[in-house]
Amino acid sequence: MVNYEDLNLNAFGNSLFEVRKNYLTVMSGNGGISSDLDLEGEYIISDIKMVTVEGNSQYYIKFKDLDNVYIADITVNSYLPFMQIEEVVQVESQGSIINFIQISDTE
C-alpha cells in the first residue's frame, strides 16, 4: 500500500489484513492519521468472537456503550482466547484495529 501524498510512506504484507495493519502503523508513526475510532483506555467487553481469516485467528470485539466493532489479531495478546464478556480491559487501537489489549487489574 502506498500513500500517494507522500511516496515514502508505504507498507507491505502477506495478506490484506497484514498490509492494512502495517500501513496504519506507518501512518500513525508519521502523525499522518487519526480516527474517531481510535481507542485508548479501559473498556468493558460486550461481545467477542473468534474468526479465522486467511488462516489467522482474529477476534472481533464490541465494547459497552460503543457501536463499532474492533479487530484484534491473536498476535496482539496470547490471552485473547480467554477474554470474556463483561471483562474490563485496557485497549489501544488505530481505527478499528486493536494494537494493544490486556485484562485490567481492577483489584
Residue pairs with C-beta under 8 A, 6 or more apart in sequence:
1 10
1 11
1 12
1 19
1 20
1 22
1 23
2 9
2 10
3 9
3 10
3 23
3 27
3 32
6 30
6 32
9 26
9 27
9 30
9 32
10 23
10 26
11 19
11 20
11 22
11 23
11 25
11 26
12 19
12 22
13 19
13 20
13 21
13 22
15 53
15 54
15 56
16 54
17 53
17 54
17 56
17 58
17 73
20 97
21 73
21 97
21 99
24 33
24 94
24 95
24 97
25 94
25 99
27 33
28 94
33 94
33 95
35 94
35 95
37 68
37 70
37 93
37 95
37 96
38 93
38 94
38 95
39 63
39 70
39 91
39 92
39 93
39 98
40 91
40 92
40 93
41 90
41 91
42 88
42 89
42 90
42 91
42 104
43 63
43 64
43 66
43 88
43 89
43 91
44 63
44 64
44 86
44 87
44 88
44 89
45 61
45 62
45 63
45 64
45 83
45 84
45 85
45 86
45 87
45 89
46 62
46 63
46 64
46 85
46 86
47 61
47 62
47 85
48 59
48 60
48 61
48 62
48 83
48 84
48 85
49 59
49 60
49 61
50 57
50 58
50 59
50 60
50 80
50 81
51 57
51 58
51 59
51 60
52 58
56 73
56 74
57 73
57 74
57 80
57 81
58 71
58 72
58 73
58 74
59 71
59 72
59 73
59 74
59 80
59 83
60 69
60 70
60 71
61 69
61 70
61 71
61 72
61 98
61 101
62 68
62 69
62 70
63 70
63 91
68 96
69 96
70 91
70 93
70 96
70 97
70 98
71 96
71 97
71 98
72 80
72 97
72 98
72 101
74 80
74 81
76 98
76 99
76 100
76 101
77 100
77 101
77 102
79 102
79 103
80 101
83 89
83 101
83 103
87 103
88 103
88 104
88 106
89 101
89 102
89 103
89 104
90 100
90 101
90 102
90 103
90 104
91 98
91 100
91 101
92 98
92 99
92 100
92 101
93 99
93 100
